[in-house]
Amino acid sequence: MSDTNPDSSRFNALNIDVTESILSLLPIPSLVRFSSVSKLWRSIIISLPPSPSSSSSPWLFLFGIHNTSSFHNQSFAFDPLSDSWLRLPSSSFPSDHLVGSDRFLFTTAPKFSFSPILNPRWRFTSPVRYPRISPLLGVFSTRSGSSKLILVGGDEYIGRLVDIEDRLAVQVYDPVLDSWELCPPLPADFQSGDQPLTSALFNRKFYVFGINSYFISSFCLETYTWSDVQTLRPPGLSFAFLNSCAGMLVLGGMCGFSFNLWKIEEGSMEFSEIAIMPEDLLFGLVDNEDEEEDSNKFRTLKCVGSGNLIYVFNEDCHKNYPACICEIDGEKGKCRWRRVPHLPSPVNKFHKLVSFCSTVSISDVFHSEETQIGSIHA
């Protein structure tokens, strides 16, 4: 369309405030399409303030990595407001050691770099003292309003000499100073064996939880100290993931043949059940060709969440990585489950799937230069 289009002209005749109100109700994929209607529409869309619905409805990102051919890499983003998947440019991300968190992608080894998810433009940081593969990573705001990165755990970078001082040290990065600060390491309980971990940022603390060990501890982002290690295991739990969602800590995991969500109380680590996934959704996420009941088939499920949403999906290539959503209403204490549409075909089979959820604003689409500045905006 052009600015002289009759429909566009009638819309342009509306009061600017009315126009902004109408456009602010639309999901981001629609805004991207409508931004090409006219210069006025694009100007209004780019200047729209962040939508409360966007912050409470994070997108699910899937980055599929093929070990032998980057040509087969694929990346997808799911917008819950429009209930649709978007294909992202697969050539825009490196294949090695990719991590995602809070609107940014990170490569962690051999050099550490980061880029906005939707507008790839990679920036290398100063050298990390202890390079890590697949660490836990979070973006947090300081009291002064700036943002920092916290890097916890992970595996030693392959090809690097073993350093006896490296006890899975915590490393905090300041983008303004381009410097890394070495902090107290993970408690020893988390360092025995190949222990998969999950994490959540909540109430100015970075929580770490053992997916199979059920150990939990928090790192205070103001004092840079670890809390005592506790055990968090609802009855019958076989594995679980920790998330910060709907203004609370949420644990999501398998109990036998049931996927449950629990609210976790800080300090006491007491838990209370808030939701159970409907059985038809749960078994739609796994392969049911084998009629025998086998709890191991749920081991490829993963749970990520923020805002008011929890995503549960299968990281194995079963029916093209099926997923479902739980929308949590913290005020009313109600939860609503629904399926996520199938990924757009064709979908390759990947050797590794990098997955996370993140809030997305219209500025992430149009203002790549603003999201790439030194202080990483949370």
C-alpha positions, 0 to 999 in steps of 0.5 A, a space after each residue: 500500500 502507499 500513503 494515497 491508498 483510500 483505506 490508509 487515508 481514512 485511517 490516517 484521518 483518525 486522531 493520533 491517540 486513537 490510532 496508537 490505542 488501536 495499534 497497541 492492541 495488535 500482536 507484534 507480527 501484525 504490527 510488522 506487516 502494518 508498518 509497511 502500509 505508510 510512513 505515518 503508520 510505521 512512525 506510530 508503530 515504532 514509537 509505541 510504548 511497551 505493551 503490558 500484554 507483551 511483557 506478560 506473554 513471552 515468546 518461545 524461541 527454538 534454535 535447531 543446530 545440525 552438527 555437520 551442516 549449518 545449512 540444516 540449522 533452523 530457528 523459530 519464534 512463537 508469539 502467544 498473542 497471535 498464536 503463531 510461529 515465525 521463522 527466523 533467519 537461520 544464518 544469523 546465529 553461530 552453531 557453537 555454544 549458543 545460550 539465550 536469555 532475556 531478548 539476547 543470544 549469547 555464544 559462550 566459548 571460545 570467546 564470549 559474545 552477545 546479540 539481540 535475538 531479532 536483529 543479530 549484531 554480535 558484540 564480543 566481550 573482554 575475555 572470560 576468565 573461565 570459559 564455559 560451555 552451556 552455562 546458566 546465564 541471566 540478565 539482571 538489573 542493578 539498583 542504579 538501573 544498569 544491567 549486568 550478566 551472571 554466568 554460572 556453572 557449565 562445562 569447561 571449554 574443550 581443549 582448555 587445560 584444567 585449572 585447579 582454581 576453577 570450581 565452577 566460579 560465578 562470573 558477572 559481566 558489566 557491559 558498561 565497563 566491559 569487565 568480568 568480576 569473579 565471585 564465589 563459586 557454586 556450592 560444592 553440592 552442585 559440583 559432583 558428577 555431571 549434574 544438569 541444572 536449571 535457574 531462575 531470576 527472582 526477587 534480586 536472587 539467581 536461583 540454581 536447582 538440580 534437575 535430578 538432584 533437587 538441590 536448590 540455592 540462591 545467589 544474592 545479586 546485591 551481596 554476591 553470596 550464596 544461600 545454604 543448599 536445601 532440597 526441594 522435592 515434591 513427593 514422587 518428583 522424577 525431574 523438574 525445572 525452576 522458573 520465575 513466572 507470574 510474580 512467584 517461583 514456579 517448579 514444573 516437573 514430572 510426578 510419575 505420569 503427571 506434569 505438575 506446577 508448584 509455587 515455591 515459597 522463598 526461604 522455607 522452600 515449601 511448595 503448593 500445587 498450582 496446576 496439573 497438565 491435562 492428560 491429553 496434552 501431556 501424552 500429545 508431547 510424547 511418542 505413544 506408539 509403545 503401548 507400555 507405560 514408560 516414564 522414561 519417555 517423558 525425559 525429553 520434556 523441558 519447561 521454560 517460563 516468564 511473564 505469566 506463561 509456562 511453556 512445556 515442550 519436547 526437545 526430541 524430534 517427535 512430531 516436530 517438537 510439540 509444545 503446550 502453554 500454561 497461562 497463570 493468573 497469579 491474582 485469581 490463582 487460575 491456570 489455563 492450558 492450551 496446545 501450541 500450533 505445529 511448527 511450520 514445515 519443513 522442520 529438520 531433525 537437529 542434533 541440539 535444540 537451544 530453547 528459551 522464552 523471552 519478552 519481545 517488544 516492537 523496539 526489538 524488531 525496529 531498533 537494533 541499534 538501541 538494544 545493542 548499546 553497552 548497558 544491556 537493557 533488561 
